[in-house]
């Protein structure tokens, strides 16, 4: 009996460690996130652009992290929000690797000044990463552009216990600004 209990406990710890601790959640779908970001919009047009080798080279030259996530032939979707026929904003989907799984974002950019207008966490597969979806954390990115450091511990205060997830948001924001400039603005 003395041997059975430790084996049972170790087995349960392994099972829980492998199956019970990863948390995956869809927090909001893209259409609802677009409504949240651009409540005054009349319409949203999805502009799809397939990445070419030249686009990837330009992105890679400006971003260390985008090199790992962008591929030739990949399609990027830019959601262009309009009111009265005028562009009022643009949002693009981004995915970054967290510590345990993928984190999906919708990142809104003010096209007039190429600065972040909003960041929304769409979904994640993390154990402790949910606090990165809080407005208090995400609001740090509003108004930031490529001239800002966009670095956890510098101009971005990371979430305690979710450092990797905090860095994932920062990378997604920075990469989205680069991709916007190198792909959408040059289309």
C-alpha positions in Angstrom: 0.0 0.0 0.0 2.9 2.4 0.8 4.2 2.0 -2.8 0.8 2.4 -4.5 0.1 5.9 -3.1 3.3 7.6 -4.3 2.9 6.0 -7.8 -0.8 7.1 -7.9 0.1 10.6 -6.8 2.9 10.9 -9.4 0.6 9.5 -12.1 -2.1 12.1 -11.2 0.5 14.9 -11.3 1.7 13.8 -14.7 -1.9 13.5 -16.1 -2.9 16.9 -14.7 0.4 18.5 -15.9 -0.2 17.2 -19.4 -3.9 17.7 -19.8 -5.4 19.9 -17.1 -3.4 23.1 -16.9 -3.4 24.5 -20.4 -6.1 27.0 -20.8 -7.4 27.9 -24.3 -10.1 30.5 -24.8 -11.6 32.6 -27.5 -12.3 35.9 -25.9 -13.9 37.7 -28.8 -14.5 37.1 -32.5 -13.1 39.5 -35.2 -16.4 41.1 -36.2 -17.2 41.9 -32.5 -13.7 43.2 -32.0 -14.0 45.5 -35.0 -17.3 46.8 -33.6 -15.5 47.5 -30.3 -12.5 49.3 -31.9 -14.4 51.2 -34.6 -18.0 51.8 -33.2 -18.6 54.8 -35.5 -17.8 52.9 -38.7 -20.2 52.5 -41.6 -18.4 49.6 -43.1 -15.3 47.4 -43.0 -13.6 46.2 -46.1 -11.3 43.1 -45.9 -8.2 43.7 -48.0 -6.2 40.5 -48.5 -2.6 40.7 -49.6 -0.4 37.7 -50.3 3.1 38.1 -49.1 5.8 38.0 -51.7 9.5 37.3 -51.3 10.3 41.0 -51.7 7.7 41.9 -49.0 9.2 39.3 -46.6 12.7 40.6 -47.2 11.6 44.2 -46.4 9.8 42.9 -43.2 12.8 40.8 -42.1 15.1 43.8 -42.5 13.0 45.8 -40.0 11.8 43.2 -37.6 13.7 40.4 -35.7 10.5 38.6 -34.6 8.5 38.8 -37.8 11.2 36.6 -39.5 9.8 33.7 -37.4 6.1 34.3 -38.2 5.8 35.5 -41.8 6.1 33.3 -44.8 6.1 33.7 -48.6 2.6 33.0 -49.9 1.0 33.8 -46.6 -2.1 36.0 -46.8 -2.5 39.0 -44.6 -5.9 40.5 -44.0 -6.2 44.2 -43.3 -9.7 45.3 -42.1 -10.2 48.8 -43.4 -12.9 50.7 -41.4 -14.7 53.5 -43.2 -17.3 56.2 -42.3 -18.9 58.2 -45.0 -16.5 56.6 -47.5 -13.4 57.9 -45.6 -10.9 55.5 -44.0 -11.1 56.0 -40.2 -8.8 53.1 -39.2 -7.3 49.8 -40.1 -6.9 46.6 -38.1 -4.9 43.5 -38.8 -4.9 40.1 -37.2 -1.6 38.8 -35.7 -0.6 35.6 -34.0 2.4 35.2 -31.7 3.8 32.3 -29.8 3.3 32.5 -26.1 5.0 30.3 -23.5 2.6 27.4 -24.0 0.6 28.2 -27.1 -0.5 30.7 -29.6 -2.0 34.1 -28.8 -4.2 35.8 -31.4 -4.7 39.6 -31.6 -6.5 42.2 -33.6 -4.3 45.3 -33.8 -5.8 48.6 -34.9 -3.5 51.2 -36.6 -4.3 54.8 -37.2 -3.3 55.1 -40.9 -2.8 58.8 -40.8 0.1 58.7 -38.3 1.0 54.9 -38.3 0.4 54.6 -34.6 -1.4 52.0 -32.5 -5.1 52.8 -32.1 -6.1 49.7 -30.1 -5.1 46.1 -29.3 -7.5 43.3 -28.6 -6.7 39.8 -27.6 -8.9 37.5 -29.6 -7.8 34.1 -28.3 -5.0 32.4 -26.4 -3.7 29.0 -25.3 -1.8 29.9 -22.1 -1.7 28.8 -18.5 -1.2 32.3 -17.0 -1.5 34.7 -19.9 -5.1 35.9 -19.5 -4.1 39.1 -17.7 -2.6 40.4 -21.0 -6.2 40.8 -22.3 -6.9 43.4 -19.6 -7.5 47.0 -20.9 -5.1 48.4 -18.3 -2.3 46.4 -19.9 -3.3 46.9 -23.5 -3.8 50.6 -23.2 0.0 51.0 -22.9 0.3 50.4 -26.6 -2.2 53.1 -27.7 -0.4 56.0 -29.5 2.9 54.0 -29.9 4.7 53.8 -33.2 7.9 52.4 -34.6 9.9 55.3 -33.2 9.0 54.0 -29.7 11.1 51.3 -28.0 8.1 48.9 -27.7 9.9 46.8 -25.2 8.8 45.1 -22.0 10.7 46.7 -19.1 11.3 49.9 -21.1 8.2 51.6 -22.3 5.9 48.6 -21.7 5.2 47.3 -18.2 4.8 43.5 -18.4 2.2 41.5 -16.5 3.7 39.8 -13.4 3.7 36.0 -14.0 3.0 36.5 -17.7 6.3 37.9 -19.0 6.5 35.7 -22.1 2.8 36.6 -23.0 3.6 40.3 -22.4 6.5 40.1 -24.8 4.3 38.3 -27.3 1.9 41.3 -27.3 4.8 43.7 -27.7 6.2 41.6 -30.7 2.8 41.4 -32.3 2.3 45.2 -32.1 5.8 46.0 -33.4 5.5 43.4 -36.2 2.1 44.7 -37.2 3.4 48.2 -37.6 6.2 47.0 -39.8 3.9 44.8 -41.9 1.5 47.6 -42.3 4.2 49.9 -43.6 5.9 47.3 -45.8 2.8 45.6 -47.2 -0.4 47.7 -46.9 1.1 51.2 -47.5 3.1 50.0 -50.4 0.3 48.1 -52.2 
